[in-house]
Amino acid sequence: MREATCNSVQLPQETISDALTEVLREGARKMLAQAIEAEVSDYIERFRSVADEKGHRMVVRNGYHPERKIQTGLGAIDVKAPKINDKRVDEDGCRKRFTSQILPPYLRKTKSLEELVPWLYLKGISSGDFPEALQALLGKHAKGFSASTVTRLKKVWEGDFREWDKRSLSGKRYVYMWADGIHFNVRLGEDDRMCILVIVGAAEDGKKELVAIEQGYRESELSWKNVLLSLRERGLERGPELAVADGALGFWKALEEIFPSSKQQACWVHKTANILDKMPKTKQPEAKKMIHEIYMAENKKDAEKALTKFQSVFEDKYPKAVKSLLRGKHRLLSFYDFPGVHWQHIRTTNPIESTFATVRLRTKRTKGCGSVNATVHMVFKLIKSAEKRWRKLRGYKLLADVIDLNVKFEDGVRKLAA
């Protein structure tokens, strides 16, 4: 009997494939862990100087989250992410939380290239690096993806955007609209004022939809006027009953000219940030609480009293902060003339802000002709993907009353017009 040699022993192809997959999976796990670790370190370093009254740092490490699995094209990968204890609070008094920008919640389980490719692009991955990035994330599902493939795919999405941007709006009616200028600080050329103008609307059935997206200048009346004119030219006969925006005069002036009957509501999140920016940090907690009492009051009368109180307390010492509060005063309390169940939706531009929270913070700047348009197209694809998961407006059945001329709302309560 011939003695078997090493050369004569062959492992089954399936075994070799499984072993290779395990090696790739382990490499992906280490790469992901290192990336998240670096992201956590950067976050903590960014707020190293933020301390409480006792001098203790407000943002520190706090061990690790329980190990969990992330589904990828290579199978499940175990991840044990660092935990951050962030003691800072936002404008509404809620604790701020660290959210990984590397793996945002809505991408952790998806294998959809429709979302993954534009997301990677907005994260700064160049076309030439896509094959490697997709191979690491999708394994065999990325086979055949080259730089030219991605370039062709981006051209298809450019066509999708142009077709959508020319769609007819005849017969459409948006009861509410939220408008904001979103700064990405990347791929938008040298002019830091340039941003992407976005409008989201709530239709009569309560569904929230992307209405418009266009490059422009955040404070520019002309840019916003072009956006609104485009909507009207494509068949949108009436403006919203209420438009919510961050307070930029350019948008309000454009709205008054194109849709003069629309009521206006300033975003309280932006308003609060602007006010606190003009006050010392030691006074900000007290001021934030008093601002909160204004827009969380049960009725307009109490809100006006809270506003007057803020003015009397801070006007002498912090006139710029009070001036910021009173700027556009007639837009601050408009939401009281609409259903109370809708207040949480129409006091802020959160429907836009929450959508962009995971993609607007990129920091890498890429120069080059056409990058602005490319970014608009990628953002469009991400929003349209996110749109599928947007929930209807709470109390959407009351939207019929909002557009009914015989019905009025006073302090959120329905009343028949006299």
C-alpha positions in Angstrom: 0.0 0.0 0.0 1.4 3.4 -1.0 1.9 5.8 1.9 -0.2 8.9 1.5 1.8 12.1 1.1 0.8 15.7 2.0 0.6 16.5 -1.7 -2.0 13.8 -2.2 -4.4 15.1 0.5 -7.0 17.6 -0.9 -9.5 19.4 1.3 -13.1 19.6 0.0 -13.7 22.9 -1.9 -16.5 23.7 0.6 -14.1 23.5 3.5 -11.6 25.8 1.8 -14.4 28.3 1.0 -15.6 28.2 4.7 -12.1 28.7 6.0 -11.5 31.7 3.6 -14.9 33.2 4.6 -13.9 32.9 8.3 -10.6 34.7 7.6 -12.4 37.5 5.8 -15.0 37.7 8.4 -12.4 38.0 11.2 -10.6 40.7 9.2 -13.8 42.6 8.7 -14.6 42.3 12.4 -11.2 43.7 13.4 -11.4 46.5 10.8 -14.9 47.5 12.0 -13.8 47.4 15.7 -10.8 49.6 14.9 -12.9 52.1 13.0 -15.5 52.4 15.7 -12.7 52.7 18.4 -11.2 55.6 16.4 -14.6 57.2 16.0 -15.2 57.0 19.8 -11.8 58.4 20.6 -12.4 61.3 18.2 -15.8 62.1 19.8 -14.4 62.1 23.3 -11.4 64.3 22.3 -13.8 66.8 20.6 -15.5 67.5 23.9 -12.5 67.1 26.2 -12.8 70.7 27.4 -16.5 70.4 28.3 -16.8 70.1 32.1 -19.5 70.5 34.7 -19.5 72.9 37.6 -17.2 70.7 39.6 -14.7 70.5 36.8 -15.6 66.9 35.8 -15.6 66.1 32.1 -19.0 65.7 30.6 -18.1 63.2 27.9 -16.1 60.1 29.0 -15.7 56.4 28.2 -18.0 54.1 30.1 -17.0 50.5 29.3 -18.5 48.6 26.4 -21.9 47.8 25.1 -22.9 44.1 25.1 -21.6 42.2 22.2 -24.0 42.0 19.3 -24.0 40.7 15.8 -24.1 42.7 12.6 -25.3 41.0 9.4 -23.1 41.4 6.4 -22.6 39.6 3.1 -19.9 37.6 4.9 -22.4 36.5 7.5 -22.8 37.7 11.1 -19.9 39.6 12.6 -19.6 40.0 16.4 -19.0 43.6 17.5 -18.4 44.9 21.0 -18.6 48.7 20.7 -17.2 51.2 23.3 -19.8 53.0 25.4 -19.7 56.8 26.0 -21.2 58.5 29.0 -22.3 61.9 27.6 -23.8 64.1 30.3 -24.6 67.0 28.1 -28.3 67.9 27.3 -30.0 69.2 24.2 -32.3 72.1 23.7 -35.3 70.1 25.1 -33.4 69.1 28.3 -32.8 65.5 27.0 -29.4 63.8 27.4 -27.3 63.8 24.3 -26.3 60.4 23.0 -23.4 59.2 20.9 -24.5 57.6 17.6 -21.9 55.9 15.4 -21.7 57.5 12.0 -19.9 54.5 10.6 -22.8 52.2 11.1 -26.0 54.3 11.4 -29.1 52.3 12.6 -30.8 52.2 9.3 -27.9 50.6 7.5 -26.8 48.0 10.0 -28.9 45.2 8.5 -29.3 46.2 4.9 -27.7 44.8 1.9 -29.3 47.2 -0.5 -26.8 48.8 -2.8 -29.5 51.5 -3.4 -28.7 52.8 0.1 -25.2 51.5 0.6 -23.4 53.0 -2.4 -24.7 56.6 -1.9 -24.0 56.3 1.8 -20.4 55.3 1.2 -20.1 58.1 -1.4 -21.2 60.7 1.1 -18.8 59.2 3.7 -15.9 60.1 1.3 -15.3 56.8 -0.5 -14.1 57.5 -4.0 -15.3 55.6 -7.0 -11.9 53.7 -7.2 -12.2 52.5 -3.6 -15.8 51.2 -4.0 -14.9 47.6 -5.0 -12.7 47.0 -1.9 -15.3 48.7 0.4 -18.2 46.7 -1.1 -16.2 43.5 -1.0 -15.5 44.0 2.8 -19.2 44.7 3.5 -21.0 42.4 1.0 -18.6 39.6 0.2 -19.6 37.6 -2.9 -22.5 40.0 -3.4 -20.0 42.7 -4.5 -18.6 40.6 -7.3 -18.4 42.6 -10.6 -18.4 46.0 -8.9 -15.7 48.1 -10.4 -15.1 51.9 -10.4 -16.7 52.1 -13.8 -19.7 50.1 -12.6 -20.2 52.6 -9.8 -19.8 55.5 -12.2 -22.5 54.1 -14.4 -24.7 53.5 -11.4 -24.3 57.1 -10.3 -25.4 58.2 -13.8 -28.5 56.1 -13.5 -29.3 57.8 -10.2 -28.7 61.2 -11.8 -31.4 60.3 -14.4 -33.7 59.2 -11.6 -33.2 62.5 -9.8 -33.8 64.6 -13.0 -37.0 62.6 -13.7 -38.2 63.1 -10.1 -37.3 66.8 -10.2 -39.5 67.4 -13.2 -42.5 65.4 -12.0 -45.9 67.0 -12.1 -47.4 68.3 -8.8 -50.8 69.0 -10.3 -53.5 68.0 -7.8 -51.0 67.7 -4.9 -51.7 69.4 -1.6 -49.2 69.7 1.2 -50.8 70.8 4.5 -47.5 71.4 6.2 -44.0 71.9 4.9 -40.6 71.9 6.6 -37.7 73.7 4.9 -34.0 73.8 5.8 -30.6 74.4 4.3 -28.4 71.4 5.1 -24.7 72.0 5.2 -22.5 69.0 4.5 -19.1 70.8 4.4 -17.9 68.4 1.8 -18.0 68.1 -2.0 -19.6 71.5 -2.2 -16.7 73.5 -3.5 -14.9 76.4 -1.8 -17.9 78.5 -0.8 -18.9 77.5 2.7 -22.3 79.2 2.3 -23.3 76.6 -0.3 -25.6 73.9 0.9 -28.5 71.7 -0.1 -32.0 73.2 0.2 -34.6 70.6 1.2 -38.3 70.7 1.6 -40.4 67.9 3.2 -44.2 68.0 3.1 -47.1 66.4 4.8 -49.8 65.5 2.3 -53.6 65.4 3.1 -53.4 61.7 4.0 -50.7 62.4 6.6 -47.8 60.9 4.6 -44.6 62.8 4.7 -42.8 63.2 1.4 -39.7 64.7 0.0 -41.0 67.7 -2.0 -37.8 69.4 -3.2 -34.1 69.1 -3.0 -31.7 71.6 -4.7 -28.3 73.1 -4.3 -28.2 76.7 -3.3 -27.2 79.2 -0.6 -28.9 78.9 2.8 -29.6 82.6 3.4 -30.4 83.4 -0.2 -33.9 84.6 -1.0 -33.2 84.0 -4.7 -32.3 80.3 -4.1 -35.4 79.6 -2.0 -37.5 81.6 -4.6 -36.2 79.3 -7.4 -37.2 76.2 -5.4 -40.7 77.5 -4.6 -41.2 78.8 -8.2 -40.3 75.3 -9.5 -43.0 73.7 -7.3 -45.6 76.2 -8.5 -44.6 75.9 -12.2 -45.0 72.1 -12.0 -48.6 72.3 -10.8 -48.5 73.0 -7.0 -51.4 75.5 -6.9 -51.5 76.2 -3.2 -48.8 76.6 -0.6 -48.9 74.8 2.8 -51.2 76.0 5.6 -48.1 76.2 7.7 -44.4 76.3 6.7 -41.7 75.5 9.3 -38.2 76.7 8.8 -35.0 77.6 10.7 -35.7 81.3 10.6 -33.5 82.3 7.7 -35.0 85.5 6.2 -34.3 84.3 2.7 -36.9 81.5 2.9 -39.6 83.7 4.6 -39.3 86.4 2.0 -39.5 83.9 -0.8 -42.5 82.2 0.8 -44.3 85.5 1.2 -43.9 86.2 -2.5 -44.7 82.8 -3.9 -47.3 81.5 -1.4 -48.4 84.6 0.6 -51.3 82.8 2.3 -49.1 80.3 4.1 -48.6 80.8 7.8 -45.1 80.7 9.2 -43.5 78.9 12.2 -39.9 79.3 13.2 -38.0 76.2 14.3 -37.6 76.3 18.1 -34.5 74.1 18.0 -32.7 76.6 15.8 -34.1 79.5 17.7 -32.9 78.1 21.0 -29.4 77.5 19.7 -29.2 81.0 18.4 -30.3 82.5 21.7 -28.0 80.4 23.9 -25.1 81.2 21.6 -25.3 84.8 22.8 -25.2 84.0 26.5 -22.4 82.7 28.8 -22.4 79.0 29.5 -23.2 79.5 33.1 -26.5 81.1 32.2 -27.5 78.7 29.4 -29.2 76.0 31.6 -31.5 78.6 33.2 -32.2 80.3 29.9 -32.9 77.0 28.1 -35.4 76.0 30.8 -37.2 79.4 30.4 -37.2 79.0 26.6 -38.6 75.5 27.0 -41.5 77.0 29.1 -42.4 79.3 26.2 -43.0 76.7 23.4 -44.2 73.9 25.7 -46.9 76.1 27.3 -50.5 74.7 27.2 -51.8 77.8 25.4 -50.7 80.9 23.5 -51.5 83.2 26.4 -49.2 81.3 28.8 -46.5 81.1 26.1 -46.7 84.9 25.7 -46.3 85.4 29.4 -43.3 83.1 29.5 -41.8 85.0 26.6 -42.3 88.3 28.4 -40.7 86.8 31.5 -37.6 85.8 29.6 -37.3 89.3 28.2 -37.6 91.0 31.6 -35.1 88.7 33.2 -32.3 88.8 30.6 -32.9 92.0 28.5 -30.6 94.3 30.6 -27.7 92.0 30.8 -28.0 90.0 27.6 -29.8 92.3 25.1 -28.4 90.3 22.1 -30.0 87.1 23.3 -33.4 88.8 23.9 -33.1 90.4 20.5 -32.5 87.0 18.9 -35.6 85.7 20.7 -37.8 88.6 19.5 -36.5 88.5 15.9 -39.4 87.3 13.8 -41.7 87.2 17.0 -44.8 86.7 14.9 -43.5 83.3 13.7 -42.8 81.9 17.1 -46.3 80.8 18.3 -48.1 80.1 15.1 -48.4 76.4 15.9 -51.0 77.2 18.6 -53.5 77.8 15.7 -53.2 74.2 14.6 -54.3 70.8 16.2 -52.6 70.1 19.5 -51.7 66.6 18.4 -49.6 68.1 15.6 -47.6 70.5 17.8 -44.7 68.1 18.3 -44.3 67.9 14.5 -44.6 71.6 13.6 -42.6 73.3 16.3 -39.3 72.3 14.7 -37.8 71.2 11.4 -37.0 67.8 13.0 -38.5 65.8 10.0 -35.6 67.1 8.0 -33.0 67.2 10.7 -33.5 63.6 11.8 -33.2 62.3 8.3 -29.8 64.0 7.8 -28.4 63.3 11.2 -26.3 60.4 10.0 -25.0 61.8 6.8 -24.5 65.5 7.3 -21.4 65.3 9.7 -18.8 64.1 7.2 -15.6 66.1 7.3 -13.5 65.0 4.3 -13.6 67.6 1.5 -13.3 66.5 -2.1 -12.7 69.0 -4.9 -13.6 68.6 -8.5 -16.0 69.6 -11.2 -19.5 68.2 -10.8 -19.1 67.2 -7.1 -22.0 69.4 -6.0 -24.4 67.8 -8.4 -23.2 64.3 -7.5 -23.7 65.0 -3.8 -27.3 66.2 -4.5 -28.0 63.0 -6.4 -26.6 60.8 -3.6 -28.5 62.7 -1.0 -31.6 62.3 -3.0 -31.2 58.5 -3.2 -30.7 58.3 0.6 -33.8 60.5 1.4 -36.0 58.5 -1.0 -34.8 55.3 0.7 -35.5 56.8 4.1 -38.9 58.1 2.9 -40.2 54.5 2.7 -39.8 54.3 6.5 -41.3 57.7 7.4 -44.4 57.4 9.6 -47.6 59.2 9.0 -48.3 62.4 10.9 -49.9 61.7 14.3 -53.5 62.7 14.2 -53.4 62.9 10.4 -57.2 62.7 10.2 -57.4 66.2 11.5 -55.6 67.5 8.4 -59.0 67.7 6.7 -60.1 70.2 9.3 -56.9 72.2 8.9 -57.7 72.9 5.3 -61.4 73.4 5.9 -62.2 77.1 5.8 -65.1 76.5 8.2 -62.9 75.2 11.0 -60.4 77.0 13.1 -58.1 75.9 15.9 -57.5 77.9 19.1 -54.8 76.7 21.4 -54.9 73.3 19.6 -58.6 72.8 20.0 -61.0 72.5 17.1 -63.6 75.3 16.8 -66.2 76.0 14.1 -65.7 79.4 12.4 -68.3 82.1 13.3 
